[in-house]
Amino acid sequence: MKIGYIHPNPFPAVIANIVQIVQMCRAFAVMGHEVTLFVPRGREFTDDESALAKARELFGDPLQFRLVFVKRRTIMGRMQVLGSVWGTLKALRDHPVDLLYTRNPWSVPFLKKTGIPFVFESHDAHLHESSKLLGSLLRKWIVHTSHHPRMVKLVAISRALVKVWSELGVSPAKLISAHDAVELEMFKASMTKEDARRIVNIKDGDPIVLYTGSLKADRGMDLIVEAALRLTGMRFIIIGGTRQEADALRGKAARLGAHNVLVKGSIPHKEIPHWLAAADILLMMWTWQVSTIKVCSPMKLFEYMAAKRHVVGPAFPTVLEVLEDEIDAILFEPDKLEAMISALRQAHVKLDDPAMPEAAFKKVAADYTWNARCRRILDSLPPLASLKNNSKLNSGQNSAGH
């Protein structure tokens, strides 16, 4: 089957939604499908080849799927996301597919007109950051479109989000919950902690607590620095964020005297397994201020589980859909510094006990790989042949790509 994945964000980049779509495209390809990612090229790249080269640097070579860069038009200098939808619709004429897949809510009202069955994946029901009116309009469009036969499935990132869409009016038959996942092959190579530390140039010493992810204020970076000031017998390594965010956090740790904090900044995603393997404790951090925290499914959770290290994190509802406290992770009350410090101390005591890391790995290997996720989604779809028509959009000839 030919699958087209539509995404509106400039590519390539090391941000969570880009990493997620790369993993999804790869998993579909590993299953034997011909996958094309339709995406706008980042403005920092002068041509498609330089963008492709950067993508291979960030995510590994080969990518395993085709890239088609689409024009990102604007309307009076704005609405670039909607503009990328128009560019994709045009590109589909030259690259016909059997199934379309997207996370872009703006594309949903238009995709039913392509004649191609499509899947919409939702990571939140709040669909516009700055406009409640537009967010409400998008939700109504999606619910209305979900009743069209060519919208074959709405994939929600958690059971909590399935409930939200069901209450909004999407038929249960069109809904499926699918948490994020991990590319287990990245973690299968046997790597000792000592080998990993040599690779990332970290010396042995005090236990390492590692955080990877966004450095936005709502992620609880202040709590990590405060914990480090109290837990002087541990080293804290923070990976991720923009250069400005990393510099600001590095400066704050220095001003407060948290000399056991190392802010590494952003790194290529393919290097993440080395850093996870070099750590003793893997720390998840969010606060109740994160807008999607009631429905989200963070990728780092599954990467942490795959790394066979002790996982510590806040016990948010969707985290509890996956992890069990003191069975495969040590979870603490969100936004509570003392609870977080207690959990880190508990993990420190258990460093020589492999029971929880092994339980987490067993669970993620069985249920939360990208291959398993994609297979489950595709298996849930109705027969597609009867839903696809010979529309004008699908009349083009396929052409070679990347």
N, C-alpha and C positions, 0 to 999 in steps of 0.2 A: 504494500500500500504506500502511496505517496502522501506524506504528511507535511503540511505547511504550518510552521509556527510563526505567528505574527506578534511582534513586540515593538513598542513605540520609543523605547529609550535608546539614546546613542550607544553604539557598539564599536569596539569592546570597552569594558570598564570592570573594575573589581568592586562591584556593589552587589548586594544580596540578590536583587531580582535578576540581574544579568547572570550571576553564577547559577541561579536556580534554572533559568531557561536553558543554559548551556548543558546542564546535567540532564534535563528532560529531553532535549534534542538527542543527546548521546544515547540515552537509554532507549528511545524509540529506534534509533539506528542499530543498536546492538540487537534489538529484537528482530532485525531484518527488514525494517522499513526504510524507504528512501525519504530522507528528511531535509527540508529546506527551511532555513531561518530567514524570514523577511524582517529586516531591521534597518533603521537609519544609521548611516556612518557617523561616527564622532567627528565633530568639526575640527579637531586637532590633527586629523589625518587628511593628507592632500589627495589621496587616491585609494581605491579599494585594496590594492595590493599591500600598502603600508598598514592599513587597518587589519587585514587578514594576518599579516606577519605578527602584529601585536597580539592578536587573538591567540595565535599559536604559542606565543611566548607566555601569555598569562594562563592559558588553559590546557596547554599540551598539544603536541603534534603527533598524529593528525587530529583535527577537530571531530572527524567522523560524520559530519553533516555539511551540507552545502550552505553557503552564505549568499544571499541576494540583498545588496544594499539598496534601499528605496529612498526616493526623494522625500524630504520632510518639508512640505510647504507650510507657509504661514498665512494667516488672515490678519492683515493690518499689523504684521509683526508678532502676532500672538497665535494661540491655539495650535502649537506645534504638534501636540499629540494627535489631535484630530487630523492635522495635515499629513501625518505619517500614514494614517488609514487610507487616505486617497492615493498616496504613493504606492501602498501595498496592493490596493485593488487594481491599479494599472499593471504592476509587476506580475500579478497572477495571470494576466492574459498570456504572458510569455513563459510562465512556469506553472502549468496546471497541476492541481493536486486532488487527491480523493477525500481528504479530511483537513479541515483547518482547526487550529488550536490557538487560543489567545488568552492573555491575562488583561488585555486592554478593554475596559468597559466601553470606551467610545466606539470601538469597532463593532460591538454586538448588533446595534440596529442596522448596520450596513451589510453584515455578513450573510444574512438570510437572503439578500438579493443576488448573491453570487451564484446560487444554484448548488453550492457545495455544503455538505453537512459540516457542522462546526461544534466545538466544545469551548465553553468559557470557564476559565479557572478563576475563582474568587479568593482573595486573601483578606478581604474586609468588605463590610457592607456600607462603610462610609467612603464614598467613591470620589469625592472632590475635597481637597485639603482646605480650600479657602471659601467655597461657596456651598452653603447648605441647600440652596435652591437647585444648583446644578447637580449636586449629589443626589437629591431627591428625584430629579428628572432622570438621571442615569439608572437609579434603582427601578423606577417605573418602566423604563425602556427594557431593562433586562428581564424583569418579571413578565412583561407583555411578550417579549421575544421568546421567552422560555416555552411558551405555548405553541410556538411555530415548530413544525416537524423537523426542520433542518437544524435547529438548536437541539442537538441530541443529548447533551449533558451539561450540567453545571457542577463543576468540581469545587468543593469547598475545602479549605485547608485544615479544618478541624470539625469535630462533631458539634461544637458550640456554634460554628458558622453555618453549618447545615440547618440547625434549628432556626437561626435568624432568617435565612432565605425561605425556609418553609413557612414561617410566620408571615413573611412578606407576600407569599402567594405562589411560590414556585412549587410545582407538583413534586411530591416525594419520588415519583418514578424518574424524574429528571435530575435528582440530586444524588451525589456520592461524596462521602468524606474521604479525604486522602491527605494525611499529614505529609510534610516535607520528608526528605530522605537523605541518603548518603551514597556516594559512589564507593562501594566497599573495596573495590580493587585498589583504590588509593591507599588503603590501610592494611592490605593483606601481606605486604612484604614484611618479613620478620625484622624488626629494628629494635635494638635495645635502647634503653634510655641513654646509655653512654655513647653509643654510635650516633644517636640523634643529636646529642649535645655537641659532638665534634662537628657534625654537618652544619649546625646553626651557630657554631662558635660561642657556646655558653659553657663556662667552666662548672665543674662539680662544686657542690657546696650546700648551702641551706636548701630545703625543699622549695620547688618552684610552683607557684600558683599562676596559671596562664589564663588570660581572657582574650578571646578573639571576637571582633564584631565592630559595630558602630560605636563612635565615641561621643555621640550626641548627649546633651545634658540629661535627657530622660532615660538614659541607659544606666545611670547610677555610678558614673565614674568617680564622683566625689566619695561615695561609700567605699570604693576600692582603695582610694588613697587614705581615707580615715582608717580602714582596716589595716593597711600596711603600716601605719604609724603605731598601731597597737601590737601587731604581730611581727615584731622585729626579727624573729627567727625564721621568717619565710621571705622568699624573693617573689615579687609580683611582676609579671611581664604582660604588657598590654599591646595587642596587635590590632590594627585597623584604623579607620577614620581617615579624614582628609589631612593634608599636611598642616593646615592651620589648626585643626582640632588636636592633632598630635603635639604640635609645638606648645599649644596652650596648656594641655594637660601635663606635659613634661615640665613646663615652667611652674605650674602650680605645685607639683610634687616636690620640686627643688625648693621652692619658697617655704613649704611647710616642713622641710627636712625629712621627707620620705625617701631616703636614699636607697631603700630596697625596692624601689619602683623603677622599672625600665619600660619606657614607652617606645615601642619599635616602629609604630606607624603601619601603613599599608604595605602588604607584600603580595606577590602573585599567589593565586589560590592554590596552585600546584605545590607550593612550599608549605602549606598549612599542616599536612600530616607530619612533617619533620618537627615542627614546633610543638605540636600536640604530644608527640612521642617523647620530646625532651622534658616535658613537664611531669610533675607528680600529681597535681590537682588541677582540674579544668573547671573554671568558674564561669557560670552563666550569670548575666546581670541584665535586668530590666527593672523598671519601676512602674507603679500604677499610672504614671504620666504618659507612658507609651500609648498612643491612640489605638493601636490594634491589639493591645495586650489581652483582651478578653476572648479573642478569636484566633490569634496568630499561631504559627507553627514554625519556630526558628530552626534554620538549617544547622546552626552550630550545635544544637542539642544532639542531633543524630551523628554529626562528625565526632563530637565528644564521646558518645557511646561506642563508636567504632574504634576509638583510639586506645581502648583498654586502660584507661586511667580513671582515677576517682573523680566523679562528677559531683559538683556542688552548685546549687542554684535556688532561686526563689520558687516557691510552690504556687505558681499561677495555675488557674483551672485547666488551661490547655496543656501545660506541662504535665499535670496530673493525669491527662488522658494517655500519656506515654510512660511516665516514670512512676515508680513506687518508692516512697521514702524508706531509706535503710534497707531496701531490697536491691536496687540497682543505682541508687544515687542518694545523696544527703541533701535534703531540701529544707529551706527555712522560710519563715514568714517574710513576704516581700516588704521592702522599704525599711526593714528593721536592722540597724547596724549591729546590735548586740546578738541578734539571732544569726546574722551572717558570720560574725566572728566565731560564735559557738560552733557553727557548722564546719567552718574551716579547721578549727581545732579538732573537731571530731574526725574529720577526714585525715588530718595529720597523724592522729593516733592509729588509724587503720591502714596506713600506707603499706604495711607488709602483709595485709590481708587482701588477697585478690578476688574475694567472693563477689563484691559489688561490681567491679569492672568486668568480670567475666559474665555476670548476669546481664549487664547492659549490652555487652557485645553480642551475646547469644540472642537477645531480643531484637537488636537492630539488624543483625544478619538475617533473621527469619522474616521480619515484618516491614522493615523500613529502608529498603534499598530503592534506588531510582528505577531499576529494572522491575522490581515487584510492584512499585507504584504505577508505572506506565502500563504494565500488563493488566493490573486490576482495573484501571480506567478503561483501557480498550476493550477488555472482556465485558464491561458493563454497557457497552454501546449496542444499539439495535443494528440489524443489517443495514449497511450504508448504501448499497447499490440502488435500492429502490428510492432513496431520498435525493440522489444526485441527478440533476437534469443537464441537458446539453445547452446551457445558457451561453449567451454571447461571450461572457467572461471566460468560459472554459474552452473556448474554441481555438486558443492559441497553441502553438507548438512548443514543446519543452526545449530548452536550450541548455548548453553546458554551463556549469558554474564552478564554484570553488569546492 
